Amino acid sequence: MKEIYLDNSATTKVCSQAVEKMTEMMTEHYGNPSSLHRKGYEAQKELEDVRKTVADFLSAEKEEIYFTSGGTEGNNTAVFGAVGALKRRGNRIVTTSTEHSSVIESVQKLEKDGFEVVYIDSADELTNVITKDTILVSIMAVNNETGLINPIEKVKKMIEKVNSPALFHVDAVQAFGKIPLKPKKWGIDILTASSHKIHGPKGAGILYLRRGARIVPLHYGGEQERKIRPGTEPLPNICGMGAAIKALPDMSEEMRFMRELNIYCREKLKDIPNVHINSDESCLPYILNFSVIGIKSETMLHDLERQEIYISSGSACAKGKKSHVLKAMGLSDEIINSALRVSFSRYNEKSDIDELVKAVANANNTLAKTR
């Protein structure tokens, strides 16, 4: 039975280029980048090469790129770091109610500490909620459950319009490598991304911090990453991420391919009774959220898993909890309880979708008695 993996927003298969580079780093250039001998210098050079790769990819400066362990650490660093740096200039934080849990739970902690947190359902509401007391605006580029694309290129102008001191943070975990990102041009102060969403290894991430922007670090005890993220850098993971970035296909060509897969999947699913598509057609085509109304997400997942078909019921970080994203969208409990997320990669093809749809259609018939 062929394995069909359609859960690429949770994590991706590591590409061969990344595996090869990681092996090289673990067996040849295995020195500590902070060591002063030749082995350390070799490791440091490899580290800086990746930093330049990331900087070039984002049209940024090398000094604006820091390495983290992934999206969650990056988002925590961005949120707590920005608020820590600006807490004397205001008390308001603005974010959307559909952010990833690493942002939502961070601002909830700050709310308990006395900060005012304003949750909006759409970036269109920003104009009405950003004030002179706002110190952080955190808006994700692409929603991890539905693929909704936020107009992040417009946010900085809204901040500047009211003379707010706010730093603007963008969680770009689901956007990096898929859509063009222009942090300097768009006035983004902090941007976060993760290696394992782009066919790189887990355990490496990116934090872009605009030159001149200041955040307070979360960790202490070393000079690494200019004290923003101290501790010995996981060099094999970072270099694997660099190799994965270099191996990314042309974005426009890849987007055309993803649109083909997404449209093909939508049309096939629409033929199945009780299917409700939750992702709007304007969403990023890498992600398609739908429900088979009446069949619980977990029930459907396990039925598909038995056939070696792997999808998701939402964010992997949620561990099966009911989606706060779909709830914020105003969807019914019936739709939310049966929600599924398909997410594509360059390793998928239409035959994978054929097998998925066939399995969902069969489940819709055989599992109907559980409604």
C-alpha positions in Angstrom: 0.0 0.0 0.0 1.5 3.4 -1.0 1.9 6.0 1.7 0.1 9.2 0.9 1.3 12.2 3.0 -0.9 15.3 2.9 -0.1 16.9 6.2 2.7 19.2 5.1 1.5 22.1 7.2 2.3 20.0 10.2 5.8 19.0 8.9 7.4 18.1 5.7 9.6 15.3 4.5 13.3 16.4 4.7 14.7 16.9 1.2 17.8 15.0 0.1 19.9 18.2 -0.1 19.2 18.9 3.5 20.0 15.4 4.6 23.3 15.4 2.7 24.3 18.8 4.2 23.4 17.7 7.7 25.4 14.5 7.4 28.4 16.6 6.2 28.1 18.9 9.2 27.8 16.0 11.7 30.8 14.1 10.3 33.1 16.7 8.9 32.4 20.3 10.1 31.3 19.2 13.6 33.2 21.9 15.5 31.5 24.4 17.8 31.1 27.7 15.9 32.2 29.6 19.0 35.5 27.7 19.4 38.7 29.6 18.4 40.5 26.8 16.6 40.3 25.8 13.0 37.4 23.4 13.5 35.4 26.2 15.2 36.3 28.6 12.3 35.0 26.1 9.7 31.8 25.7 11.6 31.4 29.5 12.0 31.9 30.0 8.3 29.1 27.4 7.6 26.8 29.2 10.0 27.4 32.6 8.4 26.9 31.1 4.9 23.4 30.1 6.0 22.8 33.5 7.5 23.6 35.1 4.2 21.4 32.6 2.4 18.4 33.6 4.6 19.2 37.3 4.4 19.4 37.1 0.6 16.1 35.2 0.5 14.4 37.9 2.5 16.3 40.8 0.8 17.6 41.6 4.3 21.0 42.2 5.9 23.0 39.4 7.5 23.0 41.2 10.8 19.2 41.1 10.8 19.0 37.3 10.8 19.0 35.2 14.0 18.6 31.5 14.3 16.1 29.8 16.7 14.8 26.3 17.3 11.7 26.9 15.2 8.4 28.8 15.0 7.2 28.5 18.6 10.4 29.8 20.1 10.6 32.5 17.5 7.1 33.7 18.2 7.6 33.6 21.9 10.8 35.6 21.5 9.1 38.1 19.3 6.1 38.7 21.5 7.7 38.7 24.9 10.8 40.4 23.5 8.9 43.3 21.9 6.7 43.9 24.9 9.6 43.8 27.3 11.4 46.4 25.2 8.5 48.8 24.9 6.5 48.3 28.1 7.2 51.8 29.3 5.7 53.3 26.2 2.3 51.6 26.3 0.2 48.8 27.4 -1.8 47.6 24.4 -1.1 44.5 22.2 -3.1 43.8 19.0 -3.4 40.4 17.4 -5.9 38.3 15.6 -8.1 35.7 17.2 -6.8 33.1 14.6 -3.1 33.3 15.3 -1.1 30.1 16.1 -1.2 29.0 19.7 2.4 30.1 20.2 1.2 33.7 19.8 -2.2 33.4 21.3 -0.9 31.7 24.5 1.9 34.2 24.8 -0.4 37.3 24.7 -2.8 35.5 27.1 0.1 35.3 29.6 0.8 39.0 29.1 -2.9 39.7 29.5 -2.8 38.0 32.9 0.2 40.2 33.7 -1.8 43.3 33.2 -1.4 44.2 29.5 -4.4 45.0 27.4 -4.8 42.6 24.5 -7.2 43.3 21.6 -8.2 40.3 19.5 -9.5 41.1 16.1 -11.2 38.7 13.6 -9.7 40.3 10.5 -6.8 42.5 9.6 -9.3 44.9 8.2 -10.2 45.9 11.8 -6.7 47.1 12.6 -7.4 50.8 11.7 -9.9 51.0 14.6 -7.8 49.3 17.3 -4.2 50.6 16.9 -3.6 53.5 19.3 -0.7 55.5 20.6 -0.5 53.1 23.5 -0.1 50.0 21.2 3.4 48.5 21.6 3.0 45.3 19.6 1.0 44.3 16.6 1.3 40.5 15.7 -0.4 39.3 12.5 0.4 36.0 10.8 1.1 36.0 7.1 -0.8 32.8 6.3 -3.1 31.0 8.7 -1.9 27.5 9.4 -5.4 25.9 9.5 -7.2 27.5 6.5 -4.5 29.1 4.4 -6.0 32.6 4.8 -3.6 35.2 3.5 -3.4 38.4 5.6 -2.6 41.8 4.0 0.6 42.2 6.1 2.1 44.7 3.6 -0.5 47.3 4.7 -0.1 47.0 8.5 2.9 49.2 9.1 1.2 52.2 7.5 -1.7 51.8 9.9 0.8 51.8 12.8 2.5 54.9 11.6 -0.7 56.7 10.9 -1.4 57.0 14.6 2.2 57.5 15.6 2.2 54.3 17.5 5.6 53.0 18.9 4.4 49.4 18.2 6.7 46.8 16.7 5.1 44.8 14.0 5.6 41.0 14.2 4.7 38.6 11.4 4.5 34.8 12.0 5.6 33.7 8.5 5.9 30.0 9.3 3.3 28.9 6.7 4.3 31.6 4.2 8.1 31.4 4.0 9.2 29.8 0.8 5.7 29.8 -0.6 4.9 33.5 -1.2 7.2 36.5 -1.6 8.1 38.2 1.7 9.5 41.7 1.8 10.1 42.6 5.4 12.1 45.8 4.7 9.7 47.1 2.1 6.6 46.3 4.1 8.0 47.7 7.4 8.0 44.4 9.3 10.1 44.7 12.4 10.2 41.0 13.4 9.5 38.0 11.2 9.6 34.3 12.2 9.9 31.2 10.2 10.6 27.5 10.6 12.8 25.0 8.8 10.6 21.9 9.0 7.8 23.5 6.9 10.1 23.8 3.9 11.6 20.3 3.7 14.3 21.2 6.2 14.9 19.5 9.6 13.1 20.1 12.8 14.9 22.1 15.4 15.9 25.2 13.3 14.1 28.4 12.7 14.6 32.0 11.6 14.0 35.3 13.4 14.4 38.5 11.3 14.9 41.6 13.5 14.9 44.9 11.6 18.1 46.9 12.1 17.3 49.5 14.8 14.5 47.5 16.3 15.1 46.2 19.9 13.7 43.3 21.8 14.6 41.8 25.1 16.0 38.3 24.9 14.2 35.4 26.6 17.4 33.4 27.4 20.7 34.4 29.0 24.1 32.8 29.3 26.1 33.2 26.1 27.3 35.5 23.3 25.8 33.4 20.5 23.4 35.1 18.0 24.4 38.5 19.5 22.7 37.5 22.8 19.3 37.4 21.2 19.4 33.6 21.3 22.4 32.4 23.3 23.5 28.8 23.5 25.4 26.6 21.1 23.8 26.7 17.7 22.4 23.4 16.4 24.6 23.7 13.3 23.5 20.5 11.5 19.9 21.6 11.7 20.7 25.2 10.6 22.8 24.1 7.7 20.1 21.6 6.7 17.7 24.5 6.7 20.0 26.5 4.5 20.3 23.6 2.0 16.5 23.3 2.0 16.1 27.0 1.2 18.6 26.7 -1.7 16.6 23.7 -3.0 13.2 25.5 -3.0 11.7 25.6 -6.5 10.7 28.8 -8.2 7.8 30.2 -6.2 5.6 31.3 -9.1 5.9 27.9 -10.8 5.3 26.1 -7.5 2.2 28.3 -6.8 0.7 27.3 -10.2 1.2 23.6 -9.4 -0.4 24.0 -5.9 -3.4 25.8 -7.4 -3.9 22.9 -9.8 -3.8 20.4 -6.9 -6.0 22.6 -4.7 -8.7 23.1 -7.4 -8.6 19.4 -8.4 -9.1 18.4 -4.7 -11.9 21.0 -4.2 -13.8 19.8 -7.2 -13.5 16.1 -6.3 -14.5 16.7 -2.7 -17.6 18.7 -3.7 -19.0 15.5 -5.3 -19.1 13.8 -1.9 -22.4 14.3 0.1 -22.0 16.2 3.5 -18.7 17.8 2.5 -18.3 21.5 3.4 -15.2 23.4 2.2 -13.9 25.7 5.0 -11.0 27.4 3.1 -12.0 30.2 0.8 -10.8 30.1 -2.8 -8.5 33.1 -2.1 -6.6 31.2 0.6 -3.1 29.9 0.0 -3.5 26.8 -2.2 -1.0 24.8 -0.2 -3.8 24.4 2.4 -7.4 23.1 2.1 -9.6 22.8 5.1 -12.9 20.9 4.8 -15.5 19.0 6.9 -17.3 15.8 6.3 -20.3 16.8 8.4 -21.5 14.2 10.8 -18.2 12.3 11.1 -15.8 13.4 13.9 -12.4 14.5 12.7 -10.6 11.9 14.8 -12.8 9.1 13.5 -12.0 10.1 9.9 -8.3 10.5 10.6 -7.9 7.1 12.0 -9.9 5.5 9.1 -7.6 7.3 6.6 -4.5 6.4 8.6 -5.5 2.7 8.4 -5.1 3.1 4.6 -1.8 4.9 4.8 -3.3 8.3 4.1 -2.1 11.1 6.4 -3.9 14.4 6.9 -4.7 16.5 9.9 -7.7 17.9 11.9 -5.9 21.2 12.3 -2.8 22.6 13.9 -0.5 19.8 15.1 0.4 21.9 18.1 -3.3 21.8 19.2 -3.1 18.1 19.9 -6.6 17.4 18.7 -8.3 20.3 20.6 -11.3 22.0 19.0 -10.1 24.6 16.5 -10.1 28.2 17.8 -9.5 29.4 14.3 -12.7 27.8 12.9 -14.6 29.0 15.9 -13.4 32.6 15.3 -14.6 32.2 11.7 -18.1 31.7 13.1 -18.5 28.1 11.9 -20.9 25.8 13.6 -19.8 23.1 16.1 -21.0 20.5 13.6 -18.5 21.8 11.0 -15.7 22.3 13.5 -16.0 18.8 15.1 -15.6 17.2 11.6 -12.9 19.6 10.2 -10.0 18.2 8.3 -6.9 19.9 6.9 -5.1 18.7 3.7 -1.8 20.4 3.0 0.2 19.9 -0.1 3.9 19.9 -1.0 6.0 19.5 -4.2 6.1 15.8 -3.6 2.4 15.4 -4.0 0.5 14.6 -7.2 -3.1 14.3 -8.4 -3.1 10.5 -7.9 -2.7 11.2 -4.1 -5.8 13.3 -4.2 -7.7 10.6 -6.1 -6.8 8.1 -3.3 -7.8 10.6 -0.6 -11.1 11.4 -2.1 -12.0 7.7 -2.7 -11.2 7.0 0.9 -13.2 9.9 2.2 -16.2 8.9 0.0 -16.0 5.4 1.3 -15.8 6.6 4.9 -18.7 8.9 4.4 -20.8 5.8 3.6 -19.4 3.2 6.0 -19.0 5.6 9.0 -22.4 7.3 8.5 -23.9 5.2 11.3 -21.7 7.0 13.8 -23.4 10.4 13.1 
